[in-house]
Amino acid sequence: MAVPKAIVLPLLLVLCAAALGAPAYEGFLRNGNFEVSPKKSDMKKTVLLGKTALPEWVTTGFVEYIAGGPQPGGMYFPVAHGIHAVRLGNEAKISQKLKVKPGSLYALTFGASRTCAQDEVLRVSVPPQSGDLPLQTLYNSFGGDVYAWAFVAKTSVVTVTFHNPGVQEDPACGPLLDAVAIKELVHPMYTKGNLVKNGGFEEGPHRLVNSTQGVLLPPKQEDLTSPLPGWIIESLKAVKFIDSKYFNVPFGEAAIELVAGKESAIAQVIRTSPGQTYSLSFAVGDAKNDCHGSMMVEAFAARDTLKVPHTSVGGGHFKMASFKFKAIGARTRITFFSTYYHMKKMDMGSLCGPVIDQVVVSHVA
């Protein structure tokens, strides 16, 4: 039987990419957008029956297959990245096996939001690594926040699992998951004249093709398994990875928006020589996303700090800032956070903040 051209061409592209040593496939997991529907015989109303009811996924516990919009009982479920999504009830899970490269760093990108309790948590795991994403904070008033979570592959086949570890009075209550994609990330290297890795934030997670809200990078991510390679998200809240397609970015294709005041911080540990003086420079601005007001970015390096004000009128303007610091050890942590909290002028339910980009640390002669 002849193989359709629609299948042959993607296969040839994948084979050519592999031959050239290109990064692994980037995009949705198999049925990652959940638009391949279960059979009617595998559902009771919205509840999936059996572990293999959802095509390409294995389910455990109370899992619902829902369409976005108004729901019976008066609830409304936002499905921002398609038509269908899954809802994970009490202690429910969905999982899928993937072929990967051992030792490589991968980032999962997915849409997630809470549907009932404010303390809902989504647990993401690729054994032996796992992480809990608190969904209490809604960064976007329209729902459907997009997150990224990274892992280092330990074997050639891994199991990606999304789990609701909570137990609510209503067994159906739990996180809504509406799209799952993956990207193999490149471990950052130093560039000439800059001691900061990935200082322009060009290497980051997959951006869902139909998402205009950026990608939230969860708190407490270490640099070795960060979805923003080279950087630590050390704060209590997420930071946002934004791209030039939908936001104003000072340099290149991507930047970081500090969306939760002092609870939204990034850091990197760089190599330094004790007693040596260095210059730290970076760009500060706004993303041209209706974020107005008096902004302030605070930067720290060794014992030195700099506060950089920026008055935003929502026009996407930016400025460069710099200061000198003297290293006190062989490792120096540089940190950035926003002094103030901000919300969009025309949408008071959506968090926003100053943008940072083009971080450079260099020796001072």
GUMI-651678 format. One record per residue (C-alpha): x, y, z; residue in one letter. Coordinates in Angstrom, 3 decimals, always signed. Layout:
<sites>
c1 = X&c2 = Y&c3 = Z&rest = A
...
</sites>
This chain:
<sites>
c1 = +0.000&c2 = +0.000&c3 = +0.000&rest = M
c1 = +1.364&c2 = +3.410&c3 = -0.936&rest = A
c1 = +2.244&c2 = +5.745&c3 = +1.929&rest = V
c1 = +0.408&c2 = +9.097&c3 = +1.658&rest = P
c1 = +2.552&c2 = +12.119&c3 = +0.810&rest = K
c1 = +1.208&c2 = +13.872&c3 = +3.911&rest = A
c1 = +3.024&c2 = +11.246&c3 = +6.003&rest = I
c1 = +6.143&c2 = +10.835&c3 = +3.835&rest = V
c1 = +7.166&c2 = +14.515&c3 = +3.923&rest = L
c1 = +7.197&c2 = +14.924&c3 = +7.735&rest = P
c1 = +9.089&c2 = +11.631&c3 = +8.048&rest = L
c1 = +11.718&c2 = +12.818&c3 = +5.556&rest = L
c1 = +12.086&c2 = +16.117&c3 = +7.417&rest = L
c1 = +12.585&c2 = +14.296&c3 = +10.716&rest = V
c1 = +15.145&c2 = +11.920&c3 = +9.183&rest = L
c1 = +17.053&c2 = +14.795&c3 = +7.566&rest = C
c1 = +17.057&c2 = +16.738&c3 = +10.819&rest = A
c1 = +18.377&c2 = +13.712&c3 = +12.687&rest = A
c1 = +21.131&c2 = +13.209&c3 = +10.085&rest = A
c1 = +22.201&c2 = +16.841&c3 = +10.490&rest = L
c1 = +22.294&c2 = +16.556&c3 = +14.268&rest = G
c1 = +19.439&c2 = +19.031&c3 = +14.677&rest = A
c1 = +17.493&c2 = +19.307&c3 = +17.959&rest = P
c1 = +14.796&c2 = +16.747&c3 = +18.599&rest = A
c1 = +11.192&c2 = +17.244&c3 = +17.577&rest = Y
c1 = +9.485&c2 = +20.302&c3 = +19.034&rest = E
c1 = +5.724&c2 = +20.455&c3 = +19.276&rest = G
c1 = +2.690&c2 = +18.744&c3 = +20.760&rest = F
c1 = +2.918&c2 = +15.357&c3 = +22.404&rest = L
c1 = +0.822&c2 = +12.675&c3 = +20.705&rest = R
c1 = -2.725&c2 = +14.000&c3 = +21.012&rest = N
c1 = -1.192&c2 = +16.684&c3 = +23.184&rest = G
c1 = -4.017&c2 = +19.104&c3 = +22.394&rest = N
c1 = -6.627&c2 = +16.430&c3 = +23.251&rest = F
c1 = -8.499&c2 = +17.035&c3 = +19.997&rest = E
c1 = -8.549&c2 = +13.314&c3 = +19.104&rest = V
c1 = -11.685&c2 = +12.440&c3 = +21.019&rest = S
c1 = -12.431&c2 = +9.244&c3 = +22.969&rest = P
c1 = -15.024&c2 = +6.833&c3 = +21.647&rest = K
c1 = -18.518&c2 = +7.439&c3 = +22.987&rest = K
c1 = -18.443&c2 = +3.922&c3 = +24.421&rest = S
c1 = -15.396&c2 = +4.937&c3 = +26.514&rest = D
c1 = -17.225&c2 = +7.792&c3 = +28.233&rest = M
c1 = -20.076&c2 = +8.236&c3 = +30.682&rest = K
c1 = -21.163&c2 = +11.811&c3 = +30.060&rest = K
c1 = -17.797&c2 = +13.563&c3 = +30.478&rest = T
c1 = -16.041&c2 = +10.886&c3 = +32.576&rest = V
c1 = -13.479&c2 = +8.664&c3 = +30.843&rest = L
c1 = -13.965&c2 = +4.912&c3 = +31.349&rest = L
c1 = -10.871&c2 = +2.733&c3 = +31.363&rest = G
c1 = -7.168&c2 = +3.528&c3 = +31.352&rest = K
c1 = -6.871&c2 = +3.793&c3 = +27.558&rest = T
c1 = -10.063&c2 = +5.736&c3 = +26.879&rest = A
c1 = -8.159&c2 = +8.922&c3 = +25.986&rest = L
c1 = -6.239&c2 = +8.266&c3 = +22.732&rest = P
c1 = -2.440&c2 = +8.156&c3 = +23.221&rest = E
c1 = -2.729&c2 = +8.656&c3 = +26.996&rest = W
c1 = -3.070&c2 = +6.387&c3 = +30.035&rest = V
c1 = -5.492&c2 = +7.664&c3 = +32.646&rest = T
c1 = -5.945&c2 = +6.782&c3 = +36.311&rest = T
c1 = -8.811&c2 = +7.840&c3 = +38.532&rest = G
c1 = -11.556&c2 = +10.406&c3 = +37.900&rest = F
c1 = -10.612&c2 = +12.091&c3 = +34.594&rest = V
c1 = -13.077&c2 = +14.111&c3 = +32.544&rest = E
c1 = -12.934&c2 = +14.999&c3 = +28.852&rest = Y
c1 = -14.578&c2 = +18.369&c3 = +28.477&rest = I
c1 = -15.229&c2 = +21.058&c3 = +25.892&rest = A
c1 = -14.479&c2 = +24.639&c3 = +26.833&rest = G
c1 = -17.198&c2 = +27.127&c3 = +27.705&rest = G
c1 = -20.256&c2 = +27.040&c3 = +29.995&rest = P
c1 = -20.693&c2 = +23.794&c3 = +31.923&rest = Q
c1 = -23.679&c2 = +22.120&c3 = +33.582&rest = P
c1 = -24.152&c2 = +23.583&c3 = +37.035&rest = G
c1 = -23.176&c2 = +27.091&c3 = +36.018&rest = G
c1 = -19.381&c2 = +26.714&c3 = +35.848&rest = M
c1 = -17.265&c2 = +28.020&c3 = +32.972&rest = Y
c1 = -14.093&c2 = +26.267&c3 = +31.822&rest = F
c1 = -11.653&c2 = +28.296&c3 = +29.717&rest = P
c1 = -9.954&c2 = +26.194&c3 = +27.048&rest = V
c1 = -7.652&c2 = +28.795&c3 = +25.574&rest = A
c1 = -5.650&c2 = +26.597&c3 = +23.201&rest = H
c1 = -8.247&c2 = +24.534&c3 = +21.407&rest = G
c1 = -11.685&c2 = +23.053&c3 = +21.941&rest = I
c1 = -11.138&c2 = +20.151&c3 = +24.340&rest = H
c1 = -9.273&c2 = +19.612&c3 = +27.596&rest = A
c1 = -8.993&c2 = +17.114&c3 = +30.434&rest = V
c1 = -9.938&c2 = +17.759&c3 = +34.041&rest = R
c1 = -8.122&c2 = +15.820&c3 = +36.740&rest = L
c1 = -10.346&c2 = +14.958&c3 = +39.707&rest = G
c1 = -9.232&c2 = +13.759&c3 = +43.141&rest = N
c1 = -5.811&c2 = +12.078&c3 = +42.834&rest = E
c1 = -6.342&c2 = +11.516&c3 = +39.096&rest = A
c1 = -3.478&c2 = +11.153&c3 = +36.609&rest = K
c1 = -2.778&c2 = +11.075&c3 = +32.891&rest = I
c1 = +0.520&c2 = +9.871&c3 = +31.457&rest = S
c1 = +2.318&c2 = +9.182&c3 = +28.199&rest = Q
c1 = +5.617&c2 = +7.515&c3 = +27.286&rest = K
c1 = +8.113&c2 = +9.454&c3 = +25.159&rest = L
c1 = +11.327&c2 = +8.601&c3 = +23.353&rest = K
c1 = +14.076&c2 = +11.027&c3 = +24.339&rest = V
c1 = +17.864&c2 = +11.428&c3 = +24.415&rest = K
c1 = +19.427&c2 = +10.426&c3 = +27.753&rest = P
c1 = +21.210&c2 = +13.386&c3 = +29.328&rest = G
c1 = +19.316&c2 = +15.997&c3 = +27.311&rest = S
c1 = +17.295&c2 = +18.811&c3 = +28.874&rest = L
c1 = +13.632&c2 = +19.045&c3 = +27.861&rest = Y
c1 = +10.882&c2 = +21.511&c3 = +28.689&rest = A
c1 = +7.195&c2 = +20.655&c3 = +28.746&rest = L
c1 = +4.813&c2 = +23.503&c3 = +27.924&rest = T
c1 = +1.157&c2 = +23.162&c3 = +28.867&rest = F
c1 = -1.993&c2 = +25.143&c3 = +29.544&rest = G
c1 = -3.301&c2 = +24.707&c3 = +33.096&rest = A
c1 = -5.828&c2 = +26.371&c3 = +35.389&rest = S
c1 = -7.779&c2 = +25.604&c3 = +38.545&rest = R
c1 = -11.499&c2 = +24.893&c3 = +38.424&rest = T
c1 = -12.654&c2 = +24.810&c3 = +42.059&rest = C
c1 = -10.482&c2 = +25.273&c3 = +45.129&rest = A
c1 = -7.880&c2 = +28.007&c3 = +45.365&rest = Q
c1 = -5.276&c2 = +25.575&c3 = +46.693&rest = D
c1 = -5.264&c2 = +23.289&c3 = +43.645&rest = E
c1 = -1.867&c2 = +21.906&c3 = +42.643&rest = V
c1 = -0.742&c2 = +20.221&c3 = +39.439&rest = L
c1 = +2.090&c2 = +17.729&c3 = +39.924&rest = R
c1 = +4.282&c2 = +17.108&c3 = +36.883&rest = V
c1 = +6.731&c2 = +14.238&c3 = +36.908&rest = S
c1 = +9.269&c2 = +12.457&c3 = +34.760&rest = V
c1 = +10.854&c2 = +10.008&c3 = +37.227&rest = P
c1 = +12.949&c2 = +10.520&c3 = +39.211&rest = P
c1 = +12.124&c2 = +14.232&c3 = +38.843&rest = Q
c1 = +8.842&c2 = +15.849&c3 = +39.856&rest = S
c1 = +7.484&c2 = +19.272&c3 = +40.663&rest = G
c1 = +4.310&c2 = +20.748&c3 = +42.154&rest = D
c1 = +2.828&c2 = +23.774&c3 = +40.411&rest = L
c1 = +0.528&c2 = +25.817&c3 = +42.659&rest = P
c1 = -2.419&c2 = +27.112&c3 = +40.622&rest = L
c1 = -3.715&c2 = +29.485&c3 = +43.285&rest = Q
c1 = -2.490&c2 = +32.608&c3 = +41.465&rest = T
c1 = -4.328&c2 = +33.420&c3 = +38.249&rest = L
c1 = -1.893&c2 = +35.438&c3 = +36.165&rest = Y
c1 = -4.393&c2 = +35.942&c3 = +33.360&rest = N
c1 = -8.023&c2 = +36.913&c3 = +34.018&rest = S
c1 = -9.179&c2 = +34.983&c3 = +30.944&rest = F
c1 = -7.890&c2 = +31.701&c3 = +32.356&rest = G
c1 = -5.715&c2 = +29.206&c3 = +30.543&rest = G
c1 = -2.324&c2 = +30.222&c3 = +31.931&rest = D
c1 = +0.554&c2 = +28.510&c3 = +30.118&rest = V
c1 = +3.374&c2 = +26.962&c3 = +32.161&rest = Y
c1 = +6.694&c2 = +25.286&c3 = +31.427&rest = A
c1 = +8.483&c2 = +22.619&c3 = +33.455&rest = W
c1 = +11.821&c2 = +21.042&c3 = +32.581&rest = A
c1 = +13.560&c2 = +17.732&c3 = +33.189&rest = F
c1 = +16.786&c2 = +15.959&c3 = +32.297&rest = V
c1 = +16.159&c2 = +12.620&c3 = +30.599&rest = A
c1 = +17.721&c2 = +9.717&c3 = +32.495&rest = K
c1 = +16.745&c2 = +6.985&c3 = +30.018&rest = T
c1 = +15.797&c2 = +6.741&c3 = +26.334&rest = S
c1 = +12.113&c2 = +6.260&c3 = +27.191&rest = V
c1 = +10.439&c2 = +8.342&c3 = +29.890&rest = V
c1 = +6.919&c2 = +8.607&c3 = +31.276&rest = T
c1 = +5.424&c2 = +12.086&c3 = +31.519&rest = V
c1 = +2.690&c2 = +12.252&c3 = +34.170&rest = T
c1 = +0.275&c2 = +15.015&c3 = +35.163&rest = F
c1 = -1.272&c2 = +14.342&c3 = +38.554&rest = H
c1 = -3.773&c2 = +16.065&c3 = +40.815&rest = N
c1 = -2.503&c2 = +15.143&c3 = +44.309&rest = P
c1 = -5.367&c2 = +16.914&c3 = +46.081&rest = G
c1 = -8.606&c2 = +15.640&c3 = +47.555&rest = V
c1 = -11.670&c2 = +17.905&c3 = +47.481&rest = Q
c1 = -15.222&c2 = +17.390&c3 = +48.695&rest = E
c1 = -16.321&c2 = +17.275&c3 = +45.066&rest = D
c1 = -14.333&c2 = +14.384&c3 = +43.512&rest = P
c1 = -14.452&c2 = +16.057&c3 = +40.087&rest = A
c1 = -12.640&c2 = +19.180&c3 = +41.297&rest = C
c1 = -9.117&c2 = +19.604&c3 = +40.026&rest = G
c1 = -6.792&c2 = +21.216&c3 = +37.485&rest = P
c1 = -7.742&c2 = +21.687&c3 = +33.851&rest = L
c1 = -5.091&c2 = +20.691&c3 = +31.307&rest = L
c1 = -5.661&c2 = +21.831&c3 = +27.734&rest = D
c1 = -2.436&c2 = +21.459&c3 = +25.732&rest = A
c1 = +0.916&c2 = +19.692&c3 = +26.206&rest = V
c1 = +4.017&c2 = +20.282&c3 = +24.065&rest = A
c1 = +7.725&c2 = +19.526&c3 = +24.431&rest = I
c1 = +11.016&c2 = +21.038&c3 = +23.318&rest = K
c1 = +14.588&c2 = +19.838&c3 = +23.656&rest = E
c1 = +16.608&c2 = +22.708&c3 = +25.107&rest = L
c1 = +20.216&c2 = +23.559&c3 = +24.348&rest = V
c1 = +22.508&c2 = +23.772&c3 = +27.358&rest = H
c1 = +23.732&c2 = +27.393&c3 = +27.315&rest = P
c1 = +27.331&c2 = +28.271&c3 = +26.587&rest = M
c1 = +29.319&c2 = +31.374&c3 = +27.403&rest = Y
c1 = +29.592&c2 = +33.977&c3 = +24.657&rest = T
c1 = +32.614&c2 = +36.186&c3 = +24.112&rest = K
c1 = +32.705&c2 = +39.111&c3 = +26.510&rest = G
c1 = +29.839&c2 = +37.886&c3 = +28.700&rest = N
c1 = +30.047&c2 = +35.766&c3 = +31.862&rest = L
c1 = +26.262&c2 = +35.246&c3 = +31.865&rest = V
c1 = +24.799&c2 = +32.200&c3 = +30.144&rest = K
c1 = +21.661&c2 = +32.779&c3 = +28.053&rest = N
c1 = +21.780&c2 = +36.457&c3 = +28.987&rest = G
c1 = +19.427&c2 = +37.384&c3 = +26.164&rest = G
c1 = +16.898&c2 = +34.683&c3 = +27.179&rest = F
c1 = +16.826&c2 = +33.390&c3 = +23.611&rest = E
c1 = +16.812&c2 = +29.753&c3 = +24.711&rest = E
c1 = +13.572&c2 = +28.845&c3 = +26.442&rest = G
c1 = +10.494&c2 = +26.608&c3 = +26.322&rest = P
c1 = +8.158&c2 = +25.959&c3 = +23.417&rest = H
c1 = +5.557&c2 = +28.682&c3 = +22.818&rest = R
c1 = +2.129&c2 = +27.264&c3 = +22.009&rest = L
c1 = +1.279&c2 = +28.435&c3 = +18.506&rest = V
c1 = -2.140&c2 = +29.806&c3 = +19.467&rest = N
c1 = -1.119&c2 = +31.365&c3 = +22.799&rest = S
c1 = -0.630&c2 = +35.127&c3 = +23.098&rest = T
c1 = +0.000&c2 = +35.275&c3 = +26.859&rest = Q
c1 = +3.612&c2 = +34.111&c3 = +27.139&rest = G
c1 = +4.850&c2 = +31.132&c3 = +29.175&rest = V
c1 = +4.991&c2 = +31.132&c3 = +32.978&rest = L
c1 = +8.143&c2 = +29.646&c3 = +34.489&rest = L
c1 = +7.240&c2 = +28.145&c3 = +37.886&rest = P
c1 = +8.959&c2 = +29.187&c3 = +41.119&rest = P
c1 = +11.874&c2 = +27.375&c3 = +42.743&rest = K
c1 = +13.484&c2 = +26.041&c3 = +39.559&rest = Q
c1 = +17.196&c2 = +25.223&c3 = +39.770&rest = E
c1 = +19.505&c2 = +26.204&c3 = +36.924&rest = D
c1 = +20.374&c2 = +22.619&c3 = +35.894&rest = L
c1 = +16.721&c2 = +21.732&c3 = +35.258&rest = T
c1 = +15.266&c2 = +25.163&c3 = +34.554&rest = S
c1 = +12.957&c2 = +25.735&c3 = +31.561&rest = P
c1 = +15.029&c2 = +28.910&c3 = +31.135&rest = L
c1 = +18.492&c2 = +27.357&c3 = +30.658&rest = P
c1 = +21.187&c2 = +28.854&c3 = +32.869&rest = G
c1 = +18.763&c2 = +30.700&c3 = +35.131&rest = W
c1 = +17.245&c2 = +30.011&c3 = +38.546&rest = I
c1 = +13.638&c2 = +30.983&c3 = +39.239&rest = I
c1 = +14.092&c2 = +31.424&c3 = +42.967&rest = E
c1 = +10.929&c2 = +33.306&c3 = +43.893&rest = S
c1 = +7.549&c2 = +32.373&c3 = +45.374&rest = L
c1 = +5.723&c2 = +33.212&c3 = +42.147&rest = K
c1 = +6.380&c2 = +32.589&c3 = +38.481&rest = A
c1 = +8.165&c2 = +34.798&c3 = +35.957&rest = V
c1 = +6.971&c2 = +35.053&c3 = +32.372&rest = K
c1 = +8.911&c2 = +34.078&c3 = +29.244&rest = F
c1 = +7.729&c2 = +36.369&c3 = +26.430&rest = I
c1 = +8.457&c2 = +36.434&c3 = +22.722&rest = D
c1 = +8.623&c2 = +39.155&c3 = +20.092&rest = S
c1 = +5.605&c2 = +37.834&c3 = +18.200&rest = K
c1 = +3.124&c2 = +39.134&c3 = +20.781&rest = Y
c1 = +5.211&c2 = +41.394&c3 = +23.039&rest = F
c1 = +7.727&c2 = +44.172&c3 = +22.708&rest = N
c1 = +11.148&c2 = +42.615&c3 = +23.314&rest = V
c1 = +14.178&c2 = +44.941&c3 = +23.615&rest = P
c1 = +16.634&c2 = +42.581&c3 = +21.875&rest = F
c1 = +16.276&c2 = +39.399&c3 = +19.843&rest = G
c1 = +13.255&c2 = +37.110&c3 = +20.023&rest = E
c1 = +12.615&c2 = +36.707&c3 = +23.758&rest = A
c1 = +12.800&c2 = +38.376&c3 = +27.168&rest = A
c1 = +11.579&c2 = +37.950&c3 = +30.754&rest = I
c1 = +8.634&c2 = +39.800&c3 = +32.317&rest = E
c1 = +8.645&c2 = +40.046&c3 = +36.132&rest = L
c1 = +4.923&c2 = +39.669&c3 = +36.763&rest = V
c1 = +4.625&c2 = +39.328&c3 = +40.542&rest = A
c1 = +6.659&c2 = +42.073&c3 = +42.225&rest = G
c1 = +9.225&c2 = +40.930&c3 = +44.772&rest = K
c1 = +7.698&c2 = +37.455&c3 = +44.588&rest = E
c1 = +8.931&c2 = +37.155&c3 = +40.987&rest = S
c1 = +12.720&c2 = +36.875&c3 = +40.714&rest = A
c1 = +15.398&c2 = +35.259&c3 = +38.569&rest = I
c1 = +19.046&c2 = +34.656&c3 = +39.375&rest = A
c1 = +22.218&c2 = +33.143&c3 = +37.988&rest = Q
c1 = +25.480&c2 = +32.122&c3 = +39.637&rest = V
c1 = +28.468&c2 = +33.194&c3 = +37.561&rest = I
c1 = +32.194&c2 = +32.491&c3 = +37.826&rest = R
c1 = +34.230&c2 = +35.398&c3 = +39.172&rest = T
c1 = +37.655&c2 = +36.145&c3 = +40.659&rest = S
c1 = +37.679&c2 = +37.484&c3 = +44.231&rest = P
c1 = +38.625&c2 = +41.173&c3 = +44.307&rest = G
c1 = +38.033&c2 = +41.631&c3 = +40.556&rest = Q
c1 = +35.698&c2 = +44.437&c3 = +39.456&rest = T
c1 = +32.956&c2 = +43.644&c3 = +36.951&rest = Y
c1 = +30.263&c2 = +45.546&c3 = +35.066&rest = S
c1 = +26.666&c2 = +44.305&c3 = +35.023&rest = L
c1 = +24.450&c2 = +45.777&c3 = +32.289&rest = S
c1 = +20.883&c2 = +44.963&c3 = +31.252&rest = F
c1 = +17.801&c2 = +46.363&c3 = +29.518&rest = A
c1 = +14.648&c2 = +47.409&c3 = +31.413&rest = V
c1 = +11.326&c2 = +48.288&c3 = +29.774&rest = G
c1 = +7.720&c2 = +47.278&c3 = +29.277&rest = D
c1 = +6.243&c2 = +44.667&c3 = +26.956&rest = A
c1 = +3.726&c2 = +46.961&c3 = +25.209&rest = K
c1 = +0.984&c2 = +44.838&c3 = +26.761&rest = N
c1 = -1.134&c2 = +47.491&c3 = +28.513&rest = D
c1 = +1.087&c2 = +47.498&c3 = +31.616&rest = C
c1 = +1.239&c2 = +51.105&c3 = +32.838&rest = H
c1 = +2.746&c2 = +52.903&c3 = +35.808&rest = G
c1 = +5.937&c2 = +53.520&c3 = +37.746&rest = S
c1 = +8.074&c2 = +50.396&c3 = +37.566&rest = M
c1 = +11.288&c2 = +49.537&c3 = +39.345&rest = M
c1 = +13.725&c2 = +46.691&c3 = +38.720&rest = V
c1 = +16.230&c2 = +45.874&c3 = +41.450&rest = E
c1 = +19.486&c2 = +44.170&c3 = +40.502&rest = A
c1 = +21.932&c2 = +42.567&c3 = +42.927&rest = F
c1 = +25.510&c2 = +41.360&c3 = +42.462&rest = A
c1 = +27.817&c2 = +40.493&c3 = +45.371&rest = A
c1 = +27.346&c2 = +43.371&c3 = +47.885&rest = R
c1 = +26.180&c2 = +45.897&c3 = +45.312&rest = D
c1 = +22.680&c2 = +46.797&c3 = +44.160&rest = T
c1 = +21.006&c2 = +49.043&c3 = +41.621&rest = L
c1 = +17.398&c2 = +50.225&c3 = +41.414&rest = K
c1 = +16.295&c2 = +51.102&c3 = +37.880&rest = V
c1 = +13.053&c2 = +53.082&c3 = +37.509&rest = P
c1 = +10.942&c2 = +52.903&c3 = +34.366&rest = H
c1 = +7.743&c2 = +54.847&c3 = +33.814&rest = T
c1 = +5.580&c2 = +52.824&c3 = +31.467&rest = S
c1 = +2.876&c2 = +54.309&c3 = +29.254&rest = V
c1 = +2.386&c2 = +50.945&c3 = +27.556&rest = G
c1 = +4.436&c2 = +51.920&c3 = +24.534&rest = G
c1 = +7.101&c2 = +49.225&c3 = +24.661&rest = G
c1 = +9.959&c2 = +51.552&c3 = +25.560&rest = H
c1 = +13.155&c2 = +50.417&c3 = +27.273&rest = F
c1 = +16.432&c2 = +51.751&c3 = +28.649&rest = K
c1 = +19.846&c2 = +50.319&c3 = +29.376&rest = M
c1 = +21.239&c2 = +50.271&c3 = +32.912&rest = A
c1 = +24.567&c2 = +49.227&c3 = +34.376&rest = S
c1 = +26.636&c2 = +49.237&c3 = +37.546&rest = F
c1 = +29.964&c2 = +47.931&c3 = +38.774&rest = K
c1 = +30.506&c2 = +45.373&c3 = +41.515&rest = F
c1 = +33.508&c2 = +43.753&c3 = +43.168&rest = K
c1 = +33.464&c2 = +39.978&c3 = +43.460&rest = A
c1 = +33.970&c2 = +38.566&c3 = +46.958&rest = I
c1 = +34.198&c2 = +34.925&c3 = +45.920&rest = G
c1 = +34.770&c2 = +32.488&c3 = +43.058&rest = A
c1 = +31.021&c2 = +32.430&c3 = +42.482&rest = R
c1 = +28.744&c2 = +35.483&c3 = +42.393&rest = T
c1 = +24.956&c2 = +35.412&c3 = +42.306&rest = R
c1 = +23.221&c2 = +38.045&c3 = +40.212&rest = I
c1 = +19.516&c2 = +38.549&c3 = +40.927&rest = T
c1 = +16.684&c2 = +40.605&c3 = +39.432&rest = F
c1 = +13.202&c2 = +41.331&c3 = +40.764&rest = F
c1 = +10.444&c2 = +43.915&c3 = +40.434&rest = S
c1 = +9.913&c2 = +46.269&c3 = +43.383&rest = T
c1 = +6.214&c2 = +46.832&c3 = +42.718&rest = Y
c1 = +3.152&c2 = +44.846&c3 = +41.705&rest = Y
c1 = +1.337&c2 = +45.778&c3 = +38.487&rest = H
c1 = -1.879&c2 = +44.899&c3 = +36.686&rest = M
c1 = -2.932&c2 = +45.719&c3 = +33.152&rest = K
c1 = -4.710&c2 = +49.062&c3 = +32.821&rest = K
c1 = -7.724&c2 = +47.702&c3 = +30.929&rest = M
c1 = -7.715&c2 = +44.280&c3 = +32.577&rest = D
c1 = -7.223&c2 = +44.529&c3 = +36.334&rest = M
c1 = -7.288&c2 = +40.754&c3 = +36.692&rest = G
c1 = -4.109&c2 = +40.152&c3 = +34.689&rest = S
c1 = -0.696&c2 = +40.522&c3 = +36.311&rest = L
c1 = +2.140&c2 = +42.217&c3 = +34.457&rest = C
c1 = +5.425&c2 = +43.964&c3 = +35.169&rest = G
c1 = +8.736&c2 = +45.254&c3 = +33.871&rest = P
c1 = +10.720&c2 = +43.427&c3 = +31.204&rest = V
c1 = +14.425&c2 = +42.612&c3 = +31.474&rest = I
c1 = +16.694&c2 = +41.549&c3 = +28.642&rest = D
c1 = +20.293&c2 = +41.481&c3 = +27.379&rest = Q
c1 = +22.033&c2 = +40.741&c3 = +30.686&rest = V
c1 = +25.820&c2 = +41.085&c3 = +30.346&rest = V
c1 = +28.593&c2 = +40.769&c3 = +32.936&rest = V
c1 = +32.105&c2 = +41.689&c3 = +31.795&rest = S
c1 = +35.520&c2 = +42.350&c3 = +33.344&rest = H
c1 = +36.474&c2 = +45.935&c3 = +34.103&rest = V
c1 = +40.090&c2 = +46.534&c3 = +33.174&rest = A
</sites>
